[in-house]
C-alpha cells in the first residue's frame, strides 16, 4: 500500500539516501504500509505500536472495573479511571493520522484483551481476587518489549538523532525559554488545547466509563459489555485517519479555512451524538449513537492535528505537547464533573458531556492565520507564509540563519491557500519570486 502526500518540496543530494521520496525538510512524501525501511517507515511502526501499548495498559482497568469495584468494595467515586494523551507527530500527513489512530485503537483493544485474559487466568484455577491482578502482567510485558525495541531501533529525526546532529553542527540548538514563550503567548495554542480536550479528552473519558455503563445500565455480562465498549476505541483504526484525510482534502481545494470548518463540523456532530448516547433507552439505539459519537470524536482528533503543525514552526513541539496535555486535562475535568458524583447516573453524565463538547468547539471560529484566513474571515492582504514564520525570530537570529528551516516549511505550506489561490498567485508572480497571496 502506498499513499502520496500532498506536500511538495525541492529535492537535494541528501535526499537520495532515503528509501522514500522526501521534501525539503526530509519528511517522507509517500507512505508504504508494508515497509519497515529506516527511518520513515520504521519510525511509523515503532511509534504506533508503542502508542497502542500505552493505551492498552492505561485503560486496562476500565473493562475490569465491575470486578475490581466489587472485589475491593469501592463506591462510584473510588473506582479507577485513567487518562492518557500524547504529544502527537509534528507534521500533518496521512501517516501521522494513521499512527495516532492505530495507537488510540489500543483503548478499544484492551476492552477485549483484558476480559479474555482475566477469564483465561480464572480457568487456570485463580480466584477473581488474584486473576485481575495477574492480568496486568500482559500490558506490563508489552511495555518492556516495546521500550527495548524503540531504544535499539528508533531514531529522532530523518537525518539522525537530535543530540548527534547538534553536536555535528548540522542542527542549531534553539533557546528553550524562547521556544516556550513563543508557544504560551500564541493565542491559537490555548484554543487547540481546549479543542483537543473535548475531542481526545472525551474519548479518554468514554473509554473509562463505557464498559461499566453497559454492564450496569443494560445488565450485560462482563465479556459482552467489554465487546460493545471495544467498538468505541477500535473505530480509531479508520476514524482518526479519515479526519486527517478530510482535513487534507478540504485544504487541497479551499485551503486552511476548510481545515477549520472540518474541525467544527466533526466535533459538533460528535457532541450531538454523545448527547443522543446519554438519552438512548434501547440497546441497539445506544450502540448506534456510541459508534457515531466515536467516529466523529476520533475524526475530530485527526482534524485538530491537521492544523496544529501550522500554528508555529519554532514552538511546534511545545504546542503539540500542550495540546496533548489538553486531552488529559479535558478527560480529568470531564470525569470529575460528570462521572464521579452519585447525584446522577452515567447516562446523564454523557448528556452533559455532549453539551459541553458542542460549547467548547465554538472557539475554533477565532483561529485566524493572516496568510490563510479563518472560518469566517478571508486572509489579510499581502500576507505570506514566509513572513508569518519568519516573525518568530529576531533580526539577530535571522542573521545566524536560525529561521531557515521555518522558511523551508513556509515554502512547503503554500498549498494551504487552496488550489484556486495557489493558481492565481503563481500566475501573477514573476519566476524566482515568492508569490503573494491572491
Protein Blocks (a to p, Z undefined) as FASTA:
>chain_A
ZZddfbdcdddfklmmpmbdcdfkopafbdcfkbcbdfklmmmmmmmmmmmmmmmmmmmm
mmmmmmmmmmnopafklpccddddddddfbdcfklmmmmmmmmmmmmmmmmmmmmmmmmm
mmnopafklmmmmmmmmmmmmmmmmmmmmmmmgcfblnbcfklmmmnopaccddfklmmm
mmmmmmklmmmmmmmmmmmmmmmmmmmmmmmmmmmmnopafklmmmmmmmmmmmmmmmmm
mmmmmmmmmmmmnojmlmmmmmmmmmmmmmmmmmmmmmpmbfklmmmmmmmmmmmmmmmm
mmmmmmmmmmpmklmmmmmmmmmmmmmmmmmmmmmmmmmbckbcfklmmmmmmmmmmmmm
mmmmmpccfknopfkbccdehiafklmmmmmpcfklmmnopmmmmmmmmmmmmmmnojkl
mmmmmmmpcehiacddZZ
